[in-house]
Amino acid sequence: MIDFALVAQRQHNVFPPPSRDFTYRSWRYHQGEIREKYLIASTNFILKGNQPWLVQAALNVSRNNEIIEDYWQRMQIAVALSIVVFSAIGYWLARRGLLPLRKISREIEAIDAEDLHTRLATRHWPHELNTLATSFDRMMTRLEASFKQLSRFSSDIAHELRSPINNLISAASVTQSKDRSPQEYRETLAEIIEEGERLSRMISSMLFLARADNSREPLHREPLNSVTEFERLMGYYDILAEEKNIRLTCEGDVSFHADALHLQRALSNLLSNAIRHTGSGGAVYLKASRENDTVLLAVQDNGEGISPEYLPYIFDRFYRVDAARSRAEHTGLGLALVKTIAELHGGRVKAESTPGQGSCFTLILPL
């Protein structure tokens, strides 16, 4: 038999005292091995007969708390397993998604100097990598063209240097083989000097092009006038033009900024080419004009002209329209120098020509 009086007394002594205002709170009971949690509510009301009652009720929720704690533990285990599973799935998806990129990487690693023709866009790639493959192919196209040009340039250098050096050795060897007259020695020395000067010009031009390619050629811009520059240039070539019965004229008055030394070098190459390829009784015109924010300096002749199929290549280094023409006199770098000087100034050079009617080379420079 339970003694409700003792239980009520224990509860009365243990439970927190009730409040006259309505309250709702949690309360934990701990004694020995007993651990319990209660939800306690208390209120104050008046019954019939104006009898005040202060009521407090307690609900044991210890079992509910055990269920929640068990659920929390299960949730932690489930979340941990989910993290592991989804991490594994994410890693697999990432590996699968990056597989095309790894294939591209292997393709790129396999490329060497002999495989510059390799292209990636010819294979099927995901849409996101098509742009990358196309950009890479365009880069490879530029590299292949540059590599071919460099290889051709190296071969041309070897060939061009070999000719004057062989001429020097041959002239010296033939002269040394037996006694010669003073006149023959003078002629041999003149040939040696001519080949040495040609070799010196070639080396100087190649050094200039190398410095320009590596952006190490300084520019000293200063105010210039086309009339002054043309007259100075014509003063250098008057005698040569008179010898070939060629008329030199200039027209146009434009002021601009440029490097005087480099500009004279470019115009000198154009003018000497024009005189060389213009027949007796012909004419060479130096023209200056202004177009928007650029100055156009043109050298025009009515000489032999250039066939259209050769025009795209005439500014390449060591390129000659006629490989057999005047090889001993010219290095094949003149027009390449003109193009480089124009690009150093932020401009360009263009060529127009009609076979049998003449050519016009125009330097287009920013004002």
C-alpha positions in Angstrom: 0.0 0.0 0.0 1.4 3.4 -1.0 1.5 6.2 1.4 0.2 9.1 -0.7 0.7 11.5 2.1 4.5 10.7 2.1 4.7 10.9 -1.6 2.8 14.2 -1.6 5.1 15.4 1.1 8.2 14.4 -0.8 6.9 16.1 -3.9 5.9 19.1 -2.0 9.4 19.4 -0.5 11.2 18.7 -3.8 9.2 20.4 -6.6 9.8 24.1 -7.0 7.1 26.3 -5.3 4.2 27.3 -7.5 3.8 30.8 -8.8 0.6 32.8 -8.5 1.0 33.9 -12.1 0.6 31.4 -14.9 4.0 29.8 -15.6 5.3 27.0 -17.8 8.8 25.7 -17.4 11.0 22.6 -17.4 12.6 21.2 -14.3 15.1 18.4 -13.8 15.1 16.1 -10.8 18.3 14.3 -9.8 18.8 12.1 -6.8 21.1 9.1 -6.7 20.5 7.1 -9.9 17.2 8.8 -10.5 17.4 11.3 -13.4 14.0 12.7 -14.4 12.8 15.7 -16.4 9.5 17.4 -15.8 7.4 20.0 -17.4 5.8 22.1 -14.7 2.8 24.5 -15.1 1.2 26.5 -12.3 -1.8 28.8 -12.2 -4.0 30.6 -9.8 -7.9 30.7 -10.1 -11.0 31.2 -7.9 -13.8 28.6 -7.6 -17.4 29.2 -6.6 -17.6 30.6 -3.2 -14.6 32.8 -3.8 -12.3 30.0 -2.8 -8.8 30.7 -4.2 -6.9 27.8 -5.5 -3.2 27.6 -6.4 -2.7 24.6 -8.8 0.6 23.2 -10.0 0.9 20.2 -12.3 4.0 18.2 -13.3 4.5 15.9 -16.3 7.3 13.5 -16.4 8.9 13.7 -19.9 12.0 11.7 -19.2 11.0 9.0 -21.6 10.4 11.5 -24.3 13.8 13.0 -23.7 15.3 9.5 -24.1 13.5 9.1 -27.4 14.8 12.5 -28.6 18.4 11.7 -27.5 18.2 8.4 -29.3 16.9 10.0 -32.4 19.7 12.6 -32.2 22.3 9.9 -32.0 20.7 8.1 -35.0 20.7 11.4 -36.9 24.4 12.0 -36.2 25.2 8.5 -37.5 23.0 9.0 -40.6 24.5 12.4 -41.3 28.1 11.0 -41.0 27.3 8.2 -43.3 25.6 10.6 -45.8 28.7 12.8 -45.8 30.9 9.8 -46.5 28.6 8.5 -49.3 28.1 11.9 -50.9 31.8 12.7 -50.7 32.5 9.5 -52.5 29.9 10.2 -55.1 31.1 13.8 -55.5 34.7 12.5 -56.0 33.6 10.0 -58.6 31.6 12.7 -60.4 34.5 15.1 -60.3 36.9 12.5 -61.7 34.4 11.6 -64.4 33.8 15.3 -65.2 37.5 16.1 -65.4 38.3 13.1 -67.5 38.2 15.1 -70.8 40.5 17.7 -69.2 43.0 15.0 -68.3 42.8 13.7 -71.9 43.6 17.2 -73.2 46.4 17.5 -70.7 47.9 14.2 -72.0 47.5 15.3 -75.6 49.3 18.6 -74.8 52.1 16.8 -73.0 52.7 14.6 -76.0 53.3 17.5 -78.3 56.9 18.3 -79.2 58.6 20.3 -82.0 57.8 17.6 -84.5 54.1 17.5 -83.6 53.1 21.2 -84.0 50.5 20.1 -86.5 48.5 18.4 -83.7 45.0 19.9 -83.3 42.5 19.2 -80.4 39.3 20.6 -81.9 39.1 17.7 -84.4 38.0 15.4 -81.5 34.7 15.5 -79.7 34.9 17.4 -76.4 32.2 18.6 -73.9 30.7 21.9 -74.8 32.6 23.7 -72.0 36.0 22.5 -73.4 35.3 23.3 -77.1 36.3 26.9 -76.6 39.5 25.8 -74.8 40.4 23.4 -77.6 39.7 25.9 -80.3 41.9 28.6 -78.6 44.6 26.0 -78.2 44.5 25.1 -81.9 44.7 28.8 -82.9 47.8 29.1 -80.6 49.3 26.0 -82.2 48.7 27.4 -85.6 50.6 30.6 -84.7 53.4 28.6 -83.1 53.7 26.3 -86.1 53.9 29.3 -88.5 56.5 31.0 -86.2 58.5 27.8 -85.9 58.5 27.2 -89.6 59.5 30.9 -90.1 62.3 30.5 -87.5 63.5 27.3 -89.1 63.5 28.9 -92.6 65.2 32.0 -91.2 67.9 29.8 -89.6 68.5 28.0 -92.9 68.5 31.3 -94.8 71.0 32.8 -92.4 73.3 29.8 -92.8 73.0 30.0 -96.6 73.4 33.8 -96.8 76.4 33.8 -94.5 78.0 30.9 -96.3 78.1 32.8 -99.6 80.1 35.8 -98.7 82.4 33.8 -96.5 83.1 31.3 -99.3 83.7 34.2 -101.6 86.2 35.7 -99.2 88.0 32.4 -98.8 88.0 31.7 -102.6 89.3 35.1 -103.4 92.1 34.9 -100.9 93.0 31.3 -101.8 93.1 32.0 -105.6 95.3 35.1 -105.0 97.6 33.2 -102.7 98.0 30.2 -105.1 100.7 32.1 -107.1 102.3 35.5 -107.6 100.0 38.1 -108.9 100.4 41.6 -110.3 99.7 44.6 -108.2 96.5 45.3 -110.2 95.3 41.7 -109.5 95.9 42.1 -105.8 94.0 45.4 -105.8 91.1 43.8 -107.6 91.1 40.9 -105.1 91.2 43.2 -102.1 88.3 45.2 -103.6 86.3 42.0 -103.9 87.2 41.1 -100.3 86.1 44.5 -99.1 82.9 44.3 -101.0 82.0 40.9 -99.6 83.1 42.1 -96.1 80.8 45.1 -96.4 77.9 43.0 -97.5 78.5 40.6 -94.6 78.7 43.6 -92.2 75.4 45.0 -93.5 73.8 41.6 -93.1 74.9 41.1 -89.6 73.9 44.7 -88.7 70.5 44.1 -90.1 70.0 40.8 -88.3 71.1 42.4 -85.0 68.6 45.2 -85.5 65.8 42.7 -86.3 66.7 40.6 -83.2 66.6 43.6 -80.9 63.3 44.7 -82.4 61.8 41.3 -82.0 62.8 41.4 -78.3 61.5 44.9 -77.8 65.0 46.2 -77.0 65.4 48.6 -79.9 64.8 52.1 -78.4 62.8 54.8 -80.3 63.7 58.5 -80.0 60.6 60.2 -81.4 60.9 63.8 -82.4 59.0 66.3 -84.5 59.6 65.7 -88.2 58.4 67.2 -91.5 57.9 65.1 -94.7 59.5 67.8 -96.9 62.7 67.9 -94.9 63.0 64.1 -94.7 62.3 63.7 -98.5 64.8 66.3 -99.5 67.5 64.8 -97.2 66.7 61.4 -98.8 66.8 62.6 -102.3 70.2 64.2 -101.6 71.6 60.8 -100.9 70.3 59.2 -104.1 70.5 62.0 -106.7 73.8 60.7 -108.2 72.5 57.1 -108.4 69.3 58.3 -110.0 71.1 60.5 -112.5 73.3 57.5 -113.5 70.2 55.5 -114.4 68.4 58.6 -115.9 65.6 58.4 -113.3 63.7 61.4 -112.2 63.1 61.9 -108.4 60.2 64.1 -107.2 58.5 64.7 -103.9 55.2 66.1 -102.9 53.1 66.7 -99.7 53.9 68.6 -96.5 53.0 66.7 -93.3 54.4 67.2 -89.8 54.5 64.1 -87.5 56.6 62.5 -84.7 58.9 59.6 -85.4 62.5 58.3 -84.9 64.4 60.2 -87.6 67.2 57.6 -87.9 64.9 54.6 -88.2 62.6 56.5 -90.6 65.5 57.5 -92.9 66.6 53.8 -92.9 63.1 52.6 -93.9 62.6 55.2 -96.6 66.2 54.7 -97.9 65.5 50.9 -98.3 62.3 51.7 -100.2 63.9 54.3 -102.4 66.9 52.2 -103.2 64.6 49.3 -104.2 62.5 51.6 -106.4 65.6 53.0 -108.2 67.0 49.5 -108.6 63.9 48.1 -110.3 63.1 51.1 -112.4 64.5 51.3 -115.9 66.3 54.2 -117.5 64.0 57.2 -118.2 61.6 56.2 -115.4 60.5 58.2 -112.4 60.3 57.7 -108.6 57.8 59.7 -106.6 58.0 60.4 -102.8 54.5 61.3 -101.5 53.3 62.4 -98.1 49.7 62.8 -97.0 47.6 62.7 -93.9 44.6 60.4 -93.3 42.7 60.7 -90.0 45.4 60.3 -87.2 48.0 58.7 -89.5 50.7 59.9 -91.9 51.2 58.1 -95.2 54.7 58.2 -96.6 54.7 56.5 -100.1 57.5 55.6 -102.5 56.1 55.0 -105.9 57.9 54.0 -109.2 56.9 53.1 -112.7 59.3 50.2 -113.0 59.0 46.5 -113.5 56.5 45.8 -110.8 55.8 42.6 -108.7 53.5 39.7 -109.6 50.5 39.4 -107.2 51.5 35.9 -106.0 54.8 37.3 -104.6 53.3 40.3 -102.7 52.3 38.4 -99.5 55.9 37.2 -99.0 58.1 40.2 -100.0 58.4 41.4 -96.3 59.7 38.0 -95.1 63.3 37.9 -94.2 65.7 36.8 -96.9 62.9 36.5 -99.4 63.6 37.4 -103.0 61.2 37.5 -105.9 64.0 36.3 -108.1 66.4 34.2 -106.1 69.1 34.7 -108.7 68.8 38.5 -108.9 71.8 40.4 -107.5 72.5 38.0 -104.7 75.9 39.4 -104.3 74.6 42.9 -103.8 71.6 42.6 -101.5 70.9 40.7 -98.3 67.1 40.2 -98.7 66.5 42.0 -95.4 65.6 45.5 -96.7 61.8 45.1 -96.8 61.8 43.1 -93.5 63.6 46.1 -91.9 61.0 48.5 -93.3 58.2 46.3 -91.8 59.9 46.1 -88.5 60.5 49.9 -88.3 56.9 50.6 -89.1 55.7 48.2 -86.4 58.1 49.7 -83.9 56.3 53.0 -84.5 52.9 51.4 -84.0 52.2 51.5 -87.7 52.4 49.2 -90.7 53.6 49.1 -94.3 51.6 48.0 -97.4 52.6 47.2 -100.9 50.7 47.7 -104.2 52.1 46.6 -107.5 51.2 45.9 -111.1 53.6 43.9 -113.2 55.1 46.2 -116.0 53.6 49.4 -114.5 55.4 49.8 -111.2 55.0 49.5 -107.4 54.0 51.7 -104.5 55.2 51.0 -100.9 53.5 53.1 -98.2 54.6 53.6 -94.6 51.5 54.2 -92.4 52.6 55.8 -89.1 50.6 57.4 -86.3 50.9 61.2 -86.1 
